């Protein structure tokens, strides 16, 4: 396991949503500190070719929102994205005015947006929830609901074949309310970790305190019973706005933030569902800096981590505006779980500053792509995903 490169020049996005379709990663929305997040503009879409490591901006980003507001999602943060076939479904999220409960679909073949008609018990508008795919259904958990002005812990699912929403009545001891947690599906289990919840102070019921649980929860999607398994090993501390992904039927979490500890993280943990064991993982190479609200997307044996925000050294000084305390990222780190001999050779060429002019053209191009910063271009849609 090795961090193989760190490239600048990608989309500077925080609290965005990203997924992989084939060898491409699609990143939707998010914000950048200082931008106007109250305006209703169309959601931006950035595409990463994971073969060349090059970012492009999709032209649907520049469509006028008010002329197409029946099919276009407005720019937002705290939303979710899932892949079903060759389509990507976006749900939830908010701008600085309001949150959203409309389902949107991005077609990676025809490169267009639609807003499919849905029926059933549609969940209330929210952000900071999670979404997972299991058996043709998208499962939604938690988040902050605008209508109730409260954190949630309900589970709903959308049948993507019937386009019908349903509310799930679960049993067992349920996890507490929360937002900005993570969930992943492994086999028929949904695993939940972290997030920000609240509790009332015992001495003053008007005071609401934040809590950051380090408990792991799992929901059996066949029996709909919640469990809190007994875990062992290197337990990560509670956090929110971290990332989670699955590799070889194990769950990994990276980074995040705990306000009670005044701490951002750049640690990587592995959870093995077979043994209920946590293990802190240390990869070779230049690791990402401490950050939160980044995206981590797995393609093959490689993890692509990009965006997010980190604290400046004076983050907790009093008297500064919040915009002066954080730095947003436009970089990308790539973690290779099983680097090939070819990749290791390219790393050796770079490390030792070896002459590469006699190498084959395709290898020189790969070397250039691996270590040359990005410059985002606008692509033109075609009739296929490519």
N, C-alpha and C positions, 0 to 999 in steps of 0.2 A: 504494500500500500504506500503510494507516494504522491505528494503534490508535485505535478509535473510542470506547471507554468502559472504565471500570474500576469494577466493582460489588462491594461487600462483601455479606456476609450469606448466602453459599451454604454448602454442606456443607463443614465443616473436615475434609479428608481428605488423607492422605499415602499414597503407594504403592498407590493405588486403580487400578481399570481402568474405562475408559469408551469407549463407542462410540455412533455415531449410527444411528438408524433413522428415515428420513424427516426431519421437522423437529424430532425430539426426541433428546436425548442422555441415555443411561442410564449412571449411574455406580454401580459396585459396590464395596462394601467399602472397604478401606483402614483406616488407623488414625489416631488423634489422640493426640499425646503426653500421657501421664497416664492414658489409658484402660487398663482391664484387658484385655490381649490374650491371656490364658490361658483365659478362659471360652469355652465352646462356646455361642454365641448365633447366631441366624440372621443372615445377611449383610444389611446395609442396602442399599437401592436408592433412589437419588435421580434425579429426572427433570428435565431442563431443557427448557423450551419455547423454542426458539431464535428464535421469532417475537416473543415477549413478554419474553424474557430472565428469566423467572421460574422459580425452583426449587421443586419439591415433593418430599415424601418419600412413597415408595410404601408402601401398607399391608402388602405382603408382608414388609417389614422387621420388622414387629412380630409375625410368626407365631412361636409357641414352637418352638424348635429341637428339643428332645428329644422332642416329640410328632410331629415330621415329619422326623426325621433321615435317613430313607431317600430323601427327595426334596429336602430343603433344604440348600444349602451353608452351612456355618458361616462366621462372619465371619472375614475373612482379609486378608492383604496379599501383594504380590508375585505375584499371579495374572494371568491374561490373559483378555481378552474379545474375541470375534470375532462378526461378523454374518453370518448365512447365511439369506437370505430374510427372514422376519419374526421369526426366532428369534435369540437371543443365546446363545452357548456360552461357559461359564466353565470354565477348567481350571487346575489347579495352585494355587499359593499356600500360605500357612501362617498359623497363629496362633503364639503363643509356646510352644506345646507340640509341634506336629507339622505336617508338610506334607501335601499331599493329592494324590491321583492320580485322583479320581473326576470324571467329566464331568457337568456340570450344564447345563440348558437353561432359559432364561427366555423364555417366550412373550409377545411384545408385543401379541398380539391378545387372548388370554385372561388375561393378567396373572397367570401362575402359574409355579411351578418344577416341573421334572421332572428325573429322573436317568436318561437313556437308557441302555439296555443296550448295551455295546460288546463287540467281540471283537478277537482279534489280539494283537499284542505291545504291551501297554500300557506307555508310558514310566513310569519310576520317579517317585515323588513328588518335587516340587521347587518352588522359587520363583525369581523373578528371571530366568525364561526369556522368550522372545518367541513370539508366535503370529501367523501371517498366513494369509489365505485366497487360494487359487489353484485354479481348476478343481474346485470342489466339495470341496476338501480343506483342512484346517487343518494348517499346518506349524509344528512346534515345534522351537526351537533353544535349546541351552545351558541356563543356569540352575544353581542349586546343588542337587544331589541329596542328599536326606536319608540314603538307604540307604548310599551310598558315602562320604558326608561329603566330597564333592569337587565342584568345578566340572565342568560338562559341555560337550561340543561336538558331541554327536550330533544328528542330524536325524531326526525321526519325523513321520508325518502320519496324520491321521484322515480317512478317507473319510466325509463327512457324509451321503452317500446310503446307504452300506452300514453305517455305524457300525462300521467296522473300522479298527483301528490297524495301521500298518506301520512298520518301521524302514527307513531309507534308507541304502544303502551308496554313499557319494559317492566321487568321485575328484578328483585334482588336489591341490595344496597346500592343506591345510585351515586354517581359522582356529584360533587357540588357544582353550583353555577359557576360559569367562567367564560372568558374570551381569550383569544390569541394563544390557545393551546394547539396541540397537533394531534391528528388521528391518522392511522394507517390501517390497511386491511392486509392480514396474512391468513391465507386459507379462509376459514369462515369466521374469523375473529377480527373485531375492530379494537385496536389498541389506542388508548388515550393517555397523553402525558402532558403535564404542566398547565400553563394558563394562569390568568389573573382572575381571582374571585373576590368576594367581599364577605365580611361578617360585621355584625353590629357590636360595638364596644359594650361590655357588660355594665360599665358604670355610666354610660351615656348613650341611650338608644338612638340619639340623633346623629351620632358619629358612626361612619362606615369605614372600616379598615380594610385595606387590601390584604389578600392572602395569596401565597404562592405554594401550592401543594407539590410535593415531590413523589406523591403516590402514583403508581401505575394502575390504570383501570382497563378492563377488557369487556366487550359486549359480544356474547355469542349471537351471531346474526341468524342462526337457525332457531335457537330457543328464546332469544330476546331477553336473556338473563345477564345482568351486570355482575361482574366479579372484581374483587381487588386481590390479585394474586400476591402471595408472599414472595418477595424478591430478595436476591442476595447480590454480593459483589460490590462494585464501585458505583454507588448510587449517586446520580446527578442531583444537584440541589434544585429546588423549585424555580421555575422561570417562565417567562412568556415571550412571545414573538421570536421563538426559536424555529428551526426547520426540522422536519422528520422525513425520512425516506426508507425504502425497503431494498435490501440487497441480499440475495441468497437466503430469503425467508427470515432475515433478521432485521430488526428495526434500528435505525441510527438517528440520533439527534445531534444537532450542531447549534452552538451559539445561544443567543437569547439575552434576556435582561431580567434582573430581579431588583425592583425599586427598594425593597426593604433592606437589601444588602448594598444598595447603591453600586451595583456591579453588572457590567456587560461581560459576556463570555465568548470564547472562541474554542471551547473544548468540544470533543467528539466522543460520543458514547455509543456503545453497541448493546442492544438487548436481544437475548436469545430466548424466544418463546418456549423452546423445548426444555430448557433448564431453568427458566425464570431468573436468569443471571444477567446483571449489568456488568459491562467492562469498559473502562476508559481506554480509548484507542489513541495512540500517538503515531501519526504517519510521518514518513521521511519527507524532508523538503520544507520550503517556505510556506508556513501555514497562514491562513487569513488572520487579520487582526480581529479583536473583539468587536462584535456587531450584533444587531438585531434587525428583524423585518427584512431579511434577505431571502432569496430563493435558492433552493437546492433541488436540482433535477438530475435524475440518473438516466444515462443513455448507455446501454451495454455495461461495460465494466468501469465506466467513468462517471464521476459526479461533477456537475457544473454548478458552481456556487457563484452568484453574482448579486450586486446591489446591496441594499441595506444601509444602515446608518450607525455611526460610532461616536462615542463621546470625545470631546476635546479634553486636554489636561485640566482645564478649568471648568468642567461640566457642572460641578456642584457648587461653584461660587455663587454667592447671593448677589442679586442686583443686575444680572444679565438677562437679556431676552433669550428665550429658548432657541431661536434661530442662530444665536451666536455660540451655542453650546454643543452643537452636533455637526458632524461632517457626513454628508451623503456620499455614497460610493458609486462609481461607474466602472468598477473593475470586475474581473472574473478570475476565479481560481478553479483549477481542474485537478481533481483527485482521481488517480488511476488505481483501482483496486488490484489490478493484475497487469502491470506494465509489461509490454512485449519487449523482446530483445531490441527491436527496431527503435522503440521509444527510449529505452535506456541508452542506446548508442547516440541518439540525437541529443539527449541530455548531457552525455559525455562530451560531445562536440561543442556544445554551448559552454559548458563549465570550463573546458580546457582551451577555449578559443582556437579551435583547430580550423585549418583551411578547408573550405568546403567546395571550392570551384570545380574540383574534379569529380564531384558526386553526381549521380544521375539527376536530371532536371526535376523529376517529381519529388525526390528526396529533399532537394534544395528548397522547393516550394513548401514542403511540409515544415522544414526547419524555419523558414521565414514566417509562416502562419503561426507556429507555436510560440514565437518570441517577438512578434511585431505587434505593437498596440493597434487597437481597432480604430476605424473611422467609419461611422455609420452612414450608409447610403440608402436611398429609397429604391425599392425593387418594384417592378411592374408585374402584375398578376398574369399568370398563364392558365391554361386549361387543366393543368395537373400540378400536384404538389411537388414534383421533381425529386 
